[in-house]
Amino acid sequence: LIERRLGASSSFRPYLALLPSSFPSLPFNHLPFIRAALGRCSPLLMSIVDKAQEDLAGMHFFLSATLNLTTVEKTMAASAGRSAEGRGKGQMENDDFGLPMSGPLTVREYLWAVCVVLTRAVPMKDATGRSLELIAPMIDLVNHNSSQYGASGVAYNETSDAFEFFTTSAYQEGDEIFFAYGPKTNDDLLRGFGFVEANNRFDNVFVGTILQPILMQDAALADALDFHPEGIQPATDDDDGQRLGLALSAERSELLREHRSD
């Protein structure tokens, strides 16, 4: 945020010029009808997204009350021998983010910065082996492919003072390189990066949210028919584990099929 507000005087200006102005593919930026459809397909994902939105609102309130970006930006500019007020002529040509270049932290500005970090932070390890999430300009242009998990990655080389890409895969000149952002399901990828991957080796489906309404309906029907084979207890509101066994009972399933055919 501070570097963006420094405009043309920022050392990161070329990188900032590459960043998207918006992130419509992230779930908490989806249009209402898309959110509704996604909620029906993956209610667990949407519950996580809704909670994240609440947390983001609280964090913005905290930061806007405690962080004076204008003061920080002027201090940085002064320490670097540059003037934040006098940068207008050379201001970023692509500064069409619709965000303020000075003043208090706005909601839109904060969410833009959060989206940049969410979608572009690169997992690294420091000299002690501690895991970090860093904004690493240019390295974050490498796209994700789950097949590269454990086969490629990025590390910082302290000796050469540079980020290095390593891989065990064979690449020809002109090939696009990939690394895996982690063992992430498609829900993870959609929530954190705004995309899903075909043939994702780590993808899975949480069947509980899909089966539960069906099992509840079938269990209620079995209760209504007073159908409780030996060893299977009547369903109760808090009965989770028994429902699957009840639903998959061959004898009960046959009775339900006959009842529905009638």
Kinemage of the C-alpha trace (Angstrom):
@kinemage 1
@onewidth
@group {chain A} dominant
@subgroup {mainchain}
@vectorlist {calphas} color= white
{ca leu a 1} P 0.000 0.000 0.000
{ca ile a 2} L 2.744 2.432 0.929
{ca glu a 3} L 4.788 1.698 -2.196
{ca arg a 4} L 1.706 2.142 -4.379
{ca arg a 5} L 1.045 5.504 -2.778
{ca leu a 6} L 4.604 6.577 -3.564
{ca gly a 7} L 3.657 6.297 -7.242
{ca ala a 8} L 6.447 6.914 -9.743
{ca ser a 9} L 8.987 7.398 -6.962
{ca ser a 10} L 8.498 3.814 -5.762
{ca ser a 11} L 11.305 1.371 -6.509
{ca phe a 12} L 8.581 -1.226 -7.097
{ca arg a 13} L 6.723 0.814 -9.715
{ca pro a 14} L 7.244 -1.735 -12.570
{ca tyr a 15} L 5.915 -4.517 -10.345
{ca leu a 16} L 2.937 -2.466 -9.172
{ca ala a 17} L 2.084 -1.778 -12.808
{ca leu a 18} L 1.660 -5.540 -13.342
{ca leu a 19} L -0.832 -6.037 -10.528
{ca pro a 20} L -4.540 -6.470 -11.321
{ca ser a 21} L -6.844 -3.581 -10.515
{ca ser a 22} L -9.514 -5.972 -9.206
{ca phe a 23} L -9.945 -9.625 -8.233
{ca pro a 24} L -13.481 -10.650 -9.303
{ca ser a 25} L -12.697 -14.387 -9.283
{ca leu a 26} L -12.110 -14.534 -5.516
{ca pro a 27} L -15.277 -15.825 -3.782
{ca phe a 28} L -15.773 -12.845 -1.477
{ca asn a 29} L -15.782 -10.596 -4.574
{ca his a 30} L -18.302 -12.707 -6.499
{ca leu a 31} L -21.570 -11.203 -7.647
{ca pro a 32} L -24.568 -12.245 -5.483
{ca phe a 33} L -25.974 -14.787 -7.958
{ca ile a 34} L -22.571 -16.491 -8.268
{ca arg a 35} L -22.193 -16.584 -4.479
{ca ala a 36} L -25.644 -18.156 -4.194
{ca ala a 37} L -24.788 -20.862 -6.732
{ca leu a 38} L -21.444 -21.552 -5.076
{ca gly a 39} L -23.158 -21.746 -1.694
{ca arg a 40} L -25.418 -24.509 -2.984
{ca cys a 41} L -22.469 -26.417 -4.458
{ca ser a 42} L -20.071 -25.938 -1.563
{ca pro a 43} L -21.728 -24.609 1.602
{ca leu a 44} L -18.610 -25.412 3.637
{ca leu a 45} L -16.487 -23.208 1.380
{ca met a 46} L -18.982 -20.360 1.566
{ca ser a 47} L -19.150 -20.570 5.354
{ca ile a 48} L -15.356 -20.124 5.419
{ca val a 49} L -15.589 -17.216 2.971
{ca asp a 50} L -18.324 -15.532 5.033
{ca lys a 51} L -16.185 -15.854 8.170
{ca ala a 52} L -13.192 -14.416 6.296
{ca gln a 53} L -15.261 -11.413 5.248
{ca glu a 54} L -16.159 -10.731 8.864
{ca asp a 55} L -12.492 -10.968 9.854
{ca leu a 56} L -11.446 -8.634 7.026
{ca ala a 57} L -13.991 -6.032 8.065
{ca gly a 58} L -12.687 -6.144 11.629
{ca met a 59} L -9.065 -5.908 10.512
{ca his a 60} L -9.805 -2.920 8.281
{ca phe a 61} L -11.482 -1.152 11.185
{ca phe a 62} L -8.427 -1.821 13.355
{ca leu a 63} L -5.873 -0.731 10.755
{ca ser a 64} L -7.783 2.361 9.676
{ca ala a 65} L -7.881 3.449 13.313
{ca thr a 66} L -4.208 2.747 14.045
{ca leu a 67} L -2.311 3.184 10.755
{ca asn a 68} L -1.861 6.620 9.204
{ca leu a 69} L -0.647 5.734 5.727
{ca thr a 70} L -0.094 9.350 4.754
{ca thr a 71} L 2.308 9.899 7.650
{ca val a 72} L 4.172 6.636 6.981
{ca glu a 73} L 4.409 7.352 3.271
{ca lys a 74} L 5.840 10.837 3.832
{ca thr a 75} L 8.385 9.419 6.291
{ca met a 76} L 9.512 6.792 3.771
{ca ala a 77} L 9.727 9.338 0.982
{ca ala a 78} L 11.774 11.711 3.133
{ca ser a 79} L 14.168 8.963 4.221
{ca ala a 80} L 14.756 8.071 0.572
{ca gly a 81} L 15.283 11.692 -0.416
{ca arg a 82} L 12.108 11.947 -2.436
{ca ser a 83} L 8.956 14.004 -2.074
{ca ala a 84} L 5.589 12.280 -1.758
{ca glu a 85} L 3.773 15.552 -2.451
{ca gly a 86} L 5.734 16.331 -5.596
{ca arg a 87} L 5.268 13.077 -7.446
{ca gly a 88} L 2.147 14.096 -9.391
{ca lys a 89} L 3.834 14.619 -12.756
{ca gly a 90} L 5.415 11.187 -12.794
{ca gln a 91} L 2.555 9.372 -11.116
{ca met a 92} L 1.930 5.828 -12.316
{ca glu a 93} L 0.343 5.931 -15.768
{ca asn a 94} L -1.752 2.864 -14.953
{ca asp a 95} L -2.981 4.158 -11.608
{ca asp a 96} L -6.545 3.230 -12.517
{ca phe a 97} L -7.094 1.125 -9.404
{ca gly a 98} L -9.695 3.656 -8.301
{ca leu a 99} L -7.851 3.896 -4.990
{ca pro a 100} L -6.703 7.010 -3.134
{ca met a 101} L -3.076 8.046 -3.406
{ca ser a 102} L -3.202 9.668 0.026
{ca gly a 103} L -5.403 9.952 3.089
{ca pro a 104} L -6.817 7.318 5.451
{ca leu a 105} L -7.025 3.632 4.599
{ca thr a 106} L -10.264 2.934 2.721
{ca val a 107} L -12.134 -0.380 2.621
{ca arg a 108} L -11.559 -0.750 -1.105
{ca glu a 109} L -7.854 -0.005 -0.792
{ca tyr a 110} L -7.480 -2.478 2.049
{ca leu a 111} L -9.344 -5.261 0.204
{ca trp a 112} L -7.221 -4.679 -2.898
{ca ala a 113} L -4.054 -5.123 -0.832
{ca val a 114} L -5.468 -8.234 0.870
{ca cys a 115} L -6.283 -9.752 -2.523
{ca val a 116} L -2.753 -9.052 -3.758
{ca val a 117} L -1.286 -10.885 -0.777
{ca leu a 118} L -3.798 -13.759 -0.929
{ca thr a 119} L -3.222 -14.483 -4.594
{ca arg a 120} L 0.485 -13.726 -4.929
{ca ala a 121} L 2.291 -14.524 -1.669
{ca val a 122} L 4.967 -17.185 -2.171
{ca pro a 123} L 5.752 -19.820 0.494
{ca met a 124} L 9.390 -19.663 1.579
{ca lys a 125} L 11.616 -20.746 4.443
{ca asp a 126} L 14.083 -18.497 6.230
{ca ala a 127} L 17.585 -19.493 7.356
{ca thr a 128} L 16.149 -21.184 10.459
{ca gly a 129} L 13.679 -23.249 8.449
{ca arg a 130} L 10.680 -21.203 9.547
{ca ser a 131} L 7.864 -21.073 6.985
{ca leu a 132} L 7.016 -17.628 5.624
{ca glu a 133} L 4.617 -16.126 3.100
{ca leu a 134} L 6.352 -13.398 1.094
{ca ile a 135} L 5.537 -11.043 -1.731
{ca ala a 136} L 8.337 -11.839 -4.180
{ca pro a 137} L 8.024 -9.690 -7.326
{ca met a 138} L 8.339 -11.659 -10.582
{ca ile a 139} L 8.563 -15.009 -8.778
{ca asp a 140} L 4.816 -14.727 -8.170
{ca leu a 141} L 4.242 -14.866 -11.936
{ca val a 142} L 4.868 -18.635 -11.900
{ca asn a 143} L 1.556 -20.490 -12.202
{ca his a 144} L 0.302 -23.436 -10.164
{ca asn a 145} L 0.236 -27.078 -11.221
{ca ser a 146} L -0.469 -29.752 -8.621
{ca ser a 147} L 1.636 -32.285 -10.545
{ca gln a 148} L 4.706 -30.260 -9.554
{ca tyr a 149} L 4.159 -30.731 -5.816
{ca gly a 150} L 7.500 -31.858 -4.385
{ca ala a 151} L 9.097 -31.677 -7.839
{ca ser a 152} L 9.729 -27.948 -8.095
{ca gly a 153} L 9.733 -24.813 -6.009
{ca val a 154} L 11.381 -21.510 -5.210
{ca ala a 155} L 14.010 -20.749 -2.588
{ca tyr a 156} L 16.070 -17.732 -1.605
{ca asn a 157} L 19.821 -18.211 -1.976
{ca glu a 158} L 21.595 -16.043 0.594
{ca thr a 159} L 24.968 -16.524 -1.109
{ca ser a 160} L 23.833 -15.190 -4.477
{ca asp a 161} L 21.231 -12.900 -2.883
{ca ala a 162} L 18.628 -14.109 -5.353
{ca phe a 163} L 15.510 -16.220 -5.613
{ca glu a 164} L 16.110 -19.502 -7.407
{ca phe a 165} L 13.623 -21.793 -9.133
{ca phe a 166} L 14.428 -25.488 -8.849
{ca thr a 167} L 12.769 -28.453 -10.513
{ca thr a 168} L 13.250 -32.147 -11.206
{ca ser a 169} L 11.117 -31.894 -14.357
{ca ala a 170} L 12.542 -31.525 -17.845
{ca tyr a 171} L 11.887 -28.174 -19.526
{ca gln a 172} L 12.712 -27.060 -23.042
{ca glu a 173} L 13.494 -23.475 -23.956
{ca gly a 174} L 10.232 -21.590 -24.287
{ca asp a 175} L 8.253 -23.938 -22.012
{ca glu a 176} L 6.188 -22.418 -19.238
{ca ile a 177} L 7.466 -23.385 -15.811
{ca phe a 178} L 5.168 -24.292 -12.933
{ca phe a 179} L 5.335 -25.080 -9.267
{ca ala a 180} L 2.670 -26.234 -6.839
{ca tyr a 181} L 1.250 -23.735 -4.358
{ca gly a 182} L 0.774 -26.665 -1.991
{ca pro a 183} L -1.386 -29.812 -1.687
{ca lys a 184} L -4.565 -27.782 -2.206
{ca thr a 185} L -8.064 -28.927 -3.124
{ca asn a 186} L -10.066 -26.979 -5.682
{ca asp a 187} L -11.994 -25.379 -2.817
{ca asp a 188} L -8.656 -24.208 -1.386
{ca leu a 189} L -7.555 -22.856 -4.762
{ca leu a 190} L -10.837 -21.058 -5.388
{ca arg a 191} L -10.907 -19.527 -1.927
{ca gly a 192} L -7.275 -18.410 -1.918
{ca phe a 193} L -6.465 -17.729 -5.557
{ca gly a 194} L -9.724 -17.483 -7.481
{ca phe a 195} L -9.290 -20.465 -9.808
{ca val a 196} L -9.738 -24.244 -9.906
{ca glu a 197} L -7.578 -26.873 -11.585
{ca ala a 198} L -8.705 -29.651 -13.895
{ca asn a 199} L -7.342 -33.057 -12.851
{ca asn a 200} L -6.217 -31.712 -9.491
{ca arg a 201} L -4.405 -34.592 -7.793
{ca phe a 202} L -5.303 -33.207 -4.358
{ca asp a 203} L -8.959 -32.455 -4.990
{ca asn a 204} L -11.643 -34.014 -2.819
{ca val a 205} L -15.293 -33.513 -1.996
{ca phe a 206} L -16.642 -33.159 1.525
{ca val a 207} L -19.651 -35.423 1.074
{ca gly a 208} L -21.243 -34.523 4.388
{ca thr a 209} L -22.680 -31.263 3.104
{ca ile a 210} L -24.025 -33.002 -0.007
{ca leu a 211} L -25.393 -36.193 1.537
{ca gln a 212} L -26.764 -34.768 4.758
{ca pro a 213} L -30.008 -33.306 3.308
{ca ile a 214} L -30.636 -36.508 1.355
{ca leu a 215} L -29.964 -38.726 4.346
{ca met a 216} L -32.153 -36.581 6.571
{ca gln a 217} L -35.034 -36.933 4.116
{ca asp a 218} L -34.591 -40.695 3.785
{ca ala a 219} L -34.265 -41.145 7.535
{ca ala a 220} L -37.477 -39.178 8.100
{ca leu a 221} L -39.253 -41.382 5.556
{ca ala a 222} L -37.999 -44.532 7.282
{ca asp a 223} L -39.311 -43.198 10.584
{ca ala a 224} L -42.666 -42.363 8.996
{ca leu a 225} L -42.905 -45.912 7.643
{ca asp a 226} L -41.840 -47.261 11.034
{ca phe a 227} L -39.126 -49.143 9.181
{ca his a 228} L -36.337 -49.995 11.586
{ca pro a 229} L -34.611 -53.306 10.790
{ca glu a 230} L -32.937 -55.090 13.646
{ca gly a 231} L -29.702 -53.384 14.614
{ca ile a 232} L -30.624 -50.026 13.080
{ca gln a 233} L -32.011 -47.446 15.450
{ca pro a 234} L -34.559 -44.737 14.586
{ca ala a 235} L -32.938 -41.558 13.288
{ca thr a 236} L -32.595 -38.573 15.588
{ca asp a 237} L -31.797 -34.937 14.864
{ca asp a 238} L -28.224 -35.319 16.093
{ca asp a 239} L -27.670 -38.675 14.428
{ca asp a 240} L -24.745 -38.208 12.004
{ca gly a 241} L -22.745 -41.414 11.860
{ca gln a 242} L -25.741 -43.790 11.934
{ca arg a 243} L -27.469 -42.097 8.996
{ca leu a 244} L -25.006 -43.313 6.411
{ca gly a 245} L -25.374 -46.882 7.611
{ca leu a 246} L -29.144 -46.465 7.594
{ca ala a 247} L -29.149 -44.984 4.103
{ca leu a 248} L -26.884 -47.688 2.691
{ca ser a 249} L -28.766 -50.606 4.229
{ca ala a 250} L -29.704 -52.851 1.318
{ca glu a 251} L -32.994 -53.892 2.891
{ca arg a 252} L -34.045 -50.334 3.702
{ca ser a 253} L -32.939 -49.018 0.313
{ca glu a 254} L -35.083 -51.615 -1.425
{ca leu a 255} L -38.128 -50.601 0.607
{ca leu a 256} L -37.554 -46.934 -0.183
{ca arg a 257} L -37.271 -47.690 -3.891
{ca glu a 258} L -40.563 -49.586 -3.789
{ca his a 259} L -42.251 -46.777 -1.878
{ca arg a 260} L -41.044 -44.140 -4.369
{ca ser a 261} L -42.128 -46.232 -7.357
{ca asp a 262} L -45.635 -46.336 -5.898
